[in-house]
Amino acid sequence: MVQPSFDIDPLRPRDDAFGAVQLMSSLDQGPGSVRELGSLRSTMRHFVFVLGRVDGEPVGFGFAGTWPGGEEGPCLEADIGVMPAFRRRGVGSALLRTLSDHAGALGHTGLQLEVRDDRADGLDFLLHRGYQEVSRELQFELDLTGAPPFSFAPPLGIEIVTRAERPDLVQGMYEVALDAQGDVPESDGEGPGDFEDWHAFLNARPEHRPELCFLALNNEEVIGSAMLQVFEGGIAYHGGTLVKRAWRRRGIATALTSRQIAAAEASGIRLLRCETEARNEPMRGLLERLGYRPLPSFAVMRGPLRGEVES
């Protein structure tokens, strides 16, 4: 049987975006709406999005880019997906080569992708192209429709406010990231970058709602912060819970997360999700204590550009 030919080309204007989102949604990958795709395109640096088409219809997608502040890293972050009926026909390999050429032109030496651990075909695809697992992201979920009320007061003298209430404290929030972010295992010891990049990332994405970003204060000093990223369908993700080193193990992260849960429920959010690196034991323990249930985890895979099949 003759294999159908395919084309790899960039995402075209808005009419293409709907088809791309439908494709990604059918694969349970990538942004789940045109708005979320637009947010990703406007936030990531050096962003490229391509589609694999058969007879003009999208059957696969790939995108790559880097978050602000990560331009000097060795790898571009990427994602690839192909409809099951069109796998093992070269579409995924062509998408990978296209993203690799983009990364190489920018001076990067590899790509980094996340693959859910129940996607054996996706893991095999990368393993056969020289990719290796470098870390594992655990995913947890709290169903707010059936969650019992929970409240945890902050330590005496600590006040919790929202970024909407105190927009003047953004610099203090950045100082928390400077102090704490490098200790988070998934950061690989890297900080948040310069203030301009960090602030652009905070403000550029509509998912970062100021009324759902909480700050812990001690006499007007920001000592902890926690964000929620709100997506369509009543789903929100924890976008980083950080506490300054000198203030850890005092219940501040628990108090911040408690406020997030209450605010999310009041905002009509159905599901709260959190991804955390497997080595981040304090965050794992916090989520388990608060009743979050585990979901399939993600293998973080890094590999060479183009990733030709190994014999």
Number of C-alpha atoms within 10 A of each C-alpha: 3 4 8 9 11 20 16 18 14 15 19 11 8 11 10 14 17 14 17 28 21 16 22 23 14 11 14 11 16 20 19 19 19 18 16 18 18 14 16 18 18 14 20 20 17 17 19 18 22 22 28 23 17 16 10 9 13 21 24 26 29 26 23 27 25 18 17 19 19 19 17 11 13 15 25 31 23 22 20 24 23 22 16 11 8 15 15 12 13 13 25 23 19 17 26 25 16 23 26 24 14 19 26 17 9 13 15 19 17 21 26 21 20 21 22 19 16 12 11 10 14 17 19 11 16 22 18 14 18 17 22 17 18 11 17 21 22 20 20 21 20 20 17 18 11 8 13 9 10 10 13 13 15 19 12 7 8 17 15 19 17 20 20 14 12 13 11 10 18 16 13 18 24 20 19 22 24 19 17 21 23 15 18 19 16 17 12 10 11 15 18 21 15 12 15 11 14 17 17 12 17 17 13 14 18 14 21 20 17 19 17 23 25 27 28 25 19 15 10 11 15 23 26 27 29 22 27 28 20 21 18 13 11 14 18 22 19 18 19 17 23 26 25 19 13 10 13 13 11 12 15 27 23 21 20 26 24 19 24 21 24 14 17 21 19 11 12 12 20 17 18 23 21 22 21 23 20 17 15 15 12 10 19 20 11 15 21 14 10 15 14 20 13 17 14 13 20 23 20 19 21 24 20 17 25 22 20 14 12 8 5
